[in-house]
Amino acid sequence: MNVTEAIETRHSCRHFSKEHIADEAVKKIIDAARLAPSAHNRQNWAFLILEGERKDRLVSIMRSLFDEDISSLPSFCRTSRVSASVIASSSHTVLCLRKKDDMWKTEDLLSCGAAIENMILTATGMGIGSLWIRDTFWTEEKIIEEFHLDGYELVSAIAFGWPAGEHRPVKKKSLEEIIL
């Protein structure tokens, strides 16, 4: 599959089979992140690969949000429950982190976005499904503490697994709608 095909066929996968992704495939996906462009070539990112019991701990932390009073949080934080279920069903979940540095925050976040996209497109090219998840925001402090990630900011999580079921395409804006 070429890059254009990967871009055109990539979709947010929320249903994974129980089949495990081989370690070599996961390494290839992370290596694609390493090769992404970054602002001033800072490469201010780190990736934590979670599977098995460690992935289950992440799911528990995300679900613990609903053990608290969330009435002060925006209603869309409730999607965190769905995201936790997707992570639970994934073969692997990768946490994308950046070393804290307020001076470079915007640049680092954009760089992490490029690294995440490289991972997702590489996974797509391998037939592996993925879901880019930002719902970790609501429990970031607990996640940082649980995995001993002091000095890092959690940018996002990405769930990976072999797709299960059919994908229904979502409507995308036309080219004419986005060019000013």
C-alpha positions, 0 to 999 in steps of 0.5 A, a space after each residue: 500500500 502506498 502513502 496515498 492509499 494509506 491516507 485514503 483508507 485510514 479510519 478510526 477503528 473502535 472495534 478490534 479482534 482479540 488477535 495479538 499484534 506481533 512485537 516486531 510490528 509494534 516496533 515498526 509502528 514506533 519507528 515510524 514515529 521516530 522518523 517524523 519531522 519535529 520542530 528544530 529537530 528537537 524530537 521531544 517525544 517519548 512513547 510508552 507501549 502498553 499491553 496486557 496488565 499495564 494496558 488494563 491499569 490505564 483502562 482502570 484509571 480512565 474508568 475511575 473518572 466516573 467514580 468521581 463527581 464529574 458534573 463540573 466537567 464538560 459533557 463530552 468528557 463522557 466519551 472517555 468511557 467509550 475510549 477506555 473500552 476501545 483501549 481494553 479491546 486493543 492489542 496494544 496502546 501507545 502513550 505519546 508523551 512530551 518532555 515538559 517545556 513551556 517555551 516549546 509547547 506548541 511546536 512540540 505538540 505539532 511534532 507529536 501530532 506528526 509522529 502520531 500520524 506516522 504511526 497511524 499511517 504505518 499501521 494502516 499500511 500493515 492492515 492494523 487498525 488504530 484510534 487516536 485518543 485524547 480522552 486521557 486528558 481527564 485522568 492525565 495526572 493519575 496516568 503520569 503517577 501510575 506509570 512514573 512519568 514525572 517530567 512528561 506531559 501526556 499528549 495522547 494515547 493511540 490504540 492499535 489492533 487488528 480490525 474487527 467488523 465492518 468500517 462505515 466511512 464517515 463524511 469528510 468535507 469537500 476540498 472546496 469547503 476547506 480551501 479559502 
